[in-house]
């Protein structure tokens, strides 16, 4: 059964309908296989498009209430995942960034790497991504 949210997004973006279907299918597979986030670079590789195009498709799904854009935060020296924040403003609040056990320090913002990611807004079913 088609998702009403996805169908509304596709109706507003008719020229991208096929790509949006493929992107939503990719998101479903990723999340169903246990991944918490969808990364534009990885989506691009699977969809055979460039990273910018994948970002735009994921952003369209976010604007349609299907996905939520978030920011994954990593320790720059080690590349270790530290946390996910919902907005860039939260990066300024160092209480939101956990202590880095590998470096034995509380990193300053310049010691972090940030990656844009997407996740279902309220789970697969509520986001309209259930199969």
Phi and psi in degrees as GROMACS dihedral restraints (atoms count N, CA, C in turn):
[ dihedral_restraints ]
;  ai    aj    ak    al  type     phi  dphi    fc
    3     4     5     6     1   -64.1    20    10
    4     5     6     7     1   145.6    20    10
    6     7     8     9     1   -77.7    20    10
    7     8     9    10     1   127.8    20    10
    9    10    11    12     1   -60.6    20    10
   10    11    12    13     1   -39.4    20    10
   12    13    14    15     1   -63.5    20    10
   13    14    15    16     1   -45.6    20    10
   15    16    17    18     1   -64.3    20    10
   16    17    18    19     1   -40.3    20    10
   18    19    20    21     1   -63.7    20    10
   19    20    21    22     1   -37.3    20    10
   21    22    23    24     1   -65.5    20    10
   22    23    24    25     1   -42.1    20    10
   24    25    26    27     1   -62.8    20    10
   25    26    27    28     1   -44.4    20    10
   27    28    29    30     1   -65.2    20    10
   28    29    30    31     1   -36.1    20    10
   30    31    32    33     1   -65.1    20    10
   31    32    33    34     1   -33.3    20    10
   33    34    35    36     1   -79.5    20    10
   34    35    36    37     1   -15.4    20    10
   36    37    38    39     1  -133.3    20    10
   37    38    39    40     1    58.1    20    10
   39    40    41    42     1   -55.1    20    10
   40    41    42    43     1   -37.6    20    10
   42    43    44    45     1   -67.9    20    10
   43    44    45    46     1   -20.4    20    10
   45    46    47    48     1  -104.4    20    10
   46    47    48    49     1     8.7    20    10
   48    49    50    51     1   -51.4    20    10
   49    50    51    52     1   -48.9    20    10
   51    52    53    54     1   -64.2    20    10
   52    53    54    55     1   -45.4    20    10
   54    55    56    57     1   -63.8    20    10
   55    56    57    58     1   -37.1    20    10
   57    58    59    60     1   -66.7    20    10
   58    59    60    61     1   -39.4    20    10
   60    61    62    63     1   -60.6    20    10
   61    62    63    64     1   -46.9    20    10
   63    64    65    66     1   -63.8    20    10
   64    65    66    67     1   -39.5    20    10
   66    67    68    69     1   -66.2    20    10
   67    68    69    70     1   -45.4    20    10
   69    70    71    72     1   -62.2    20    10
   70    71    72    73     1   -39.2    20    10
   72    73    74    75     1   -63.9    20    10
   73    74    75    76     1   -42.4    20    10
   75    76    77    78     1   -61.9    20    10
   76    77    78    79     1   -44.9    20    10
   78    79    80    81     1   -59.8    20    10
   79    80    81    82     1   -45.4    20    10
   81    82    83    84     1   -57.2    20    10
   82    83    84    85     1   -47.0    20    10
   84    85    86    87     1   -62.2    20    10
   85    86    87    88     1   -44.5    20    10
   87    88    89    90     1   -61.2    20    10
   88    89    90    91     1   -49.6    20    10
   90    91    92    93     1   -69.4    20    10
   91    92    93    94     1   -40.0    20    10
   93    94    95    96     1   -65.1    20    10
   94    95    96    97     1   -27.0    20    10
   96    97    98    99     1   -87.4    20    10
   97    98    99   100     1     6.6    20    10
   99   100   101   102     1   103.0    20    10
  100   101   102   103     1    -3.1    20    10
  102   103   104   105     1   -73.0    20    10
  103   104   105   106     1   140.0    20    10
  105   106   107   108     1   -89.3    20    10
  106   107   108   109     1   -24.3    20    10
  108   109   110   111     1  -132.5    20    10
  109   110   111   112     1   156.6    20    10
  111   112   113   114     1  -113.5    20    10
  112   113   114   115     1   123.3    20    10
  114   115   116   117     1  -102.0    20    10
  115   116   117   118     1   126.9    20    10
  117   118   119   120     1   -52.6    20    10
  118   119   120   121     1   -40.7    20    10
  120   121   122   123     1   -61.1    20    10
  121   122   123   124     1   -41.4    20    10
  123   124   125   126     1   -73.0    20    10
  124   125   126   127     1   -38.5    20    10
  126   127   128   129     1   -61.9    20    10
  127   128   129   130     1   -41.4    20    10
  129   130   131   132     1   -58.8    20    10
  130   131   132   133     1   -44.8    20    10
  132   133   134   135     1   -62.3    20    10
  133   134   135   136     1   -41.5    20    10
  135   136   137   138     1   -73.1    20    10
  136   137   138   139     1   -30.4    20    10
  138   139   140   141     1   -93.3    20    10
  139   140   141   142     1    -1.0    20    10
  141   142   143   144     1    57.1    20    10
  142   143   144   145     1    45.4    20    10
  144   145   146   147     1  -132.4    20    10
  145   146   147   148     1   174.3    20    10
  147   148   149   150     1   -85.4    20    10
  148   149   150   151     1   165.8    20    10
  150   151   152   153     1   -61.5    20    10
  151   152   153   154     1   -38.1    20    10
  153   154   155   156     1   -63.0    20    10
  154   155   156   157     1   -41.6    20    10
  156   157   158   159     1   -65.6    20    10
  157   158   159   160     1   -40.3    20    10
  159   160   161   162     1   -63.4    20    10
  160   161   162   163     1   -42.3    20    10
  162   163   164   165     1   -59.2    20    10
  163   164   165   166     1   -45.7    20    10
  165   166   167   168     1   -61.5    20    10
  166   167   168   169     1   -43.9    20    10
  168   169   170   171     1   -62.7    20    10
  169   170   171   172     1   -43.9    20    10
  171   172   173   174     1   -66.1    20    10
  172   173   174   175     1   -37.2    20    10
  174   175   176   177     1   -65.6    20    10
  175   176   177   178     1   -39.7    20    10
  177   178   179   180     1   -60.9    20    10
  178   179   180   181     1   -43.0    20    10
  180   181   182   183     1   -65.6    20    10
  181   182   183   184     1   -33.2    20    10
  183   184   185   186     1   -68.9    20    10
  184   185   186   187     1   -43.3    20    10
  186   187   188   189     1   -64.7    20    10
  187   188   189   190     1   -24.7    20    10
  189   190   191   192     1   -85.7    20    10
  190   191   192   193     1     4.3    20    10
  192   193   194   195     1    82.2    20    10
  193   194   195   196     1    12.0    20    10
  195   196   197   198     1   -92.4    20    10
  196   197   198   199     1   -42.0    20    10
  198   199   200   201     1  -118.1    20    10
  199   200   201   202     1   165.9    20    10
  201   202   203   204     1  -124.5    20    10
  202   203   204   205     1   130.1    20    10
  204   205   206   207     1   -80.8    20    10
  205   206   207   208     1   131.3    20    10
  207   208   209   210     1  -134.4    20    10
  208   209   210   211     1   176.4    20    10
  210   211   212   213     1  -129.1    20    10
  211   212   213   214     1   116.4    20    10
  213   214   215   216     1   -85.0    20    10
  214   215   216   217     1   133.5    20    10
  216   217   218   219     1  -112.1    20    10
  217   218   219   220     1   131.4    20    10
  219   220   221   222     1  -126.2    20    10
  220   221   222   223     1   151.1    20    10
  222   223   224   225     1   -69.6    20    10
  223   224   225   226     1   122.8    20    10
  225   226   227   228     1   -62.9    20    10
  226   227   228   229     1   -45.6    20    10
  228   229   230   231     1   -64.5    20    10
  229   230   231   232     1   -36.9    20    10
  231   232   233   234     1  -107.0    20    10
  232   233   234   235     1   -19.7    20    10
  234   235   236   237     1    77.8    20    10
  235   236   237   238     1     9.1    20    10
  237   238   239   240     1   -74.8    20    10
  238   239   240   241     1   133.9    20    10
  240   241   242   243     1   -65.8    20    10
  241   242   243   244     1   131.6    20    10
  243   244   245   246     1  -107.7    20    10
  244   245   246   247     1   -47.5    20    10
  246   247   248   249     1  -169.1    20    10
  247   248   249   250     1   177.5    20    10
  249   250   251   252     1  -126.1    20    10
  250   251   252   253     1   135.3    20    10
  252   253   254   255     1  -120.8    20    10
  253   254   255   256     1   155.1    20    10
  255   256   257   258     1   -85.4    20    10
  256   257   258   259     1   -19.5    20    10
  258   259   260   261     1  -145.2    20    10
  259   260   261   262     1   158.7    20    10
  261   262   263   264     1   -66.6    20    10
  262   263   264   265     1   -29.0    20    10
  264   265   266   267     1   -61.6    20    10
  265   266   267   268     1   -30.4    20    10
  267   268   269   270     1   -67.9    20    10
  268   269   270   271     1   -18.7    20    10
  270   271   272   273     1   -68.5    20    10
  271   272   273   274     1   -26.7    20    10
  273   274   275   276     1   -74.5    20    10
  274   275   276   277     1   -20.6    20    10
  276   277   278   279     1   -91.8    20    10
  277   278   279   280     1    94.1    20    10
  279   280   281   282     1   -64.1    20    10
  280   281   282   283     1   -14.6    20    10
  282   283   284   285     1   -67.5    20    10
  283   284   285   286     1   -21.3    20    10
  285   286   287   288     1   -79.6    20    10
  286   287   288   289     1   -17.1    20    10
  288   289   290   291     1  -100.0    20    10
  289   290   291   292     1   119.7    20    10
  291   292   293   294     1   -67.5    20    10
  292   293   294   295     1   156.7    20    10
  294   295   296   297     1   -60.5    20    10
  295   296   297   298     1   136.7    20    10
  297   298   299   300     1   -91.4    20    10
  298   299   300   301     1   105.8    20    10
  300   301   302   303     1   -66.8    20    10
  301   302   303   304     1   -33.3    20    10
  303   304   305   306     1   -65.7    20    10
  304   305   306   307     1   -38.6    20    10
  306   307   308   309     1   -95.6    20    10
  307   308   309   310     1    -9.3    20    10
  309   310   311   312     1    55.7    20    10
  310   311   312   313     1    49.0    20    10
  312   313   314   315     1  -156.1    20    10
  313   314   315   316     1   160.6    20    10
  315   316   317   318     1   -96.0    20    10
  316   317   318   319     1   107.7    20    10
  318   319   320   321     1   -67.5    20    10
  319   320   321   322     1   147.4    20    10
  321   322   323   324     1   -84.9    20    10
  322   323   324   325     1   159.5    20    10
  324   325   326   327     1   -53.0    20    10
  325   326   327   328     1   -36.6    20    10
  327   328   329   330     1   -69.9    20    10
  328   329   330   331     1   -12.1    20    10
  330   331   332   333     1   -93.4    20    10
  331   332   333   334     1     9.8    20    10
  333   334   335   336     1  -114.0    20    10
  334   335   336   337     1   152.9    20    10
  336   337   338   339     1  -114.5    20    10
  337   338   339   340     1   136.6    20    10
  339   340   341   342     1  -119.4    20    10
  340   341   342   343     1   135.4    20    10
  342   343   344   345     1  -124.7    20    10
  343   344   345   346     1   129.9    20    10
  345   346   347   348     1   -73.5    20    10
  346   347   348   349     1   134.7    20    10
  348   349   350   351     1  -141.5    20    10
  349   350   351   352     1   170.3    20    10
  351   352   353   354     1  -133.7    20    10
  352   353   354   355     1   148.8    20    10
  354   355   356   357     1  -142.2    20    10
  355   356   357   358     1   157.3    20    10
  357   358   359   360     1   -57.1    20    10
  358   359   360   361     1   138.3    20    10
  360   361   362   363     1   -57.8    20    10
  361   362   363   364     1   -49.6    20    10
  363   364   365   366     1  -137.0    20    10
  364   365   366   367     1    42.3    20    10
  366   367   368   369     1    89.5    20    10
  367   368   369   370     1   164.4    20    10
  369   370   371   372     1   -60.1    20    10
  370   371   372   373     1   -43.9    20    10
  372   373   374   375     1   -70.8    20    10
  373   374   375   376     1   -50.4    20    10
  375   376   377   378     1   -64.8    20    10
  376   377   378   379     1   -31.8    20    10
  378   379   380   381     1   -76.0    20    10
  379   380   381   382     1   -10.7    20    10
  381   382   383   384     1    85.2    20    10
  382   383   384   385     1    24.4    20    10
  384   385   386   387     1  -111.0    20    10
  385   386   387   388     1     2.1    20    10
  387   388   389   390     1   -63.5    20    10
  388   389   390   391     1   144.5    20    10
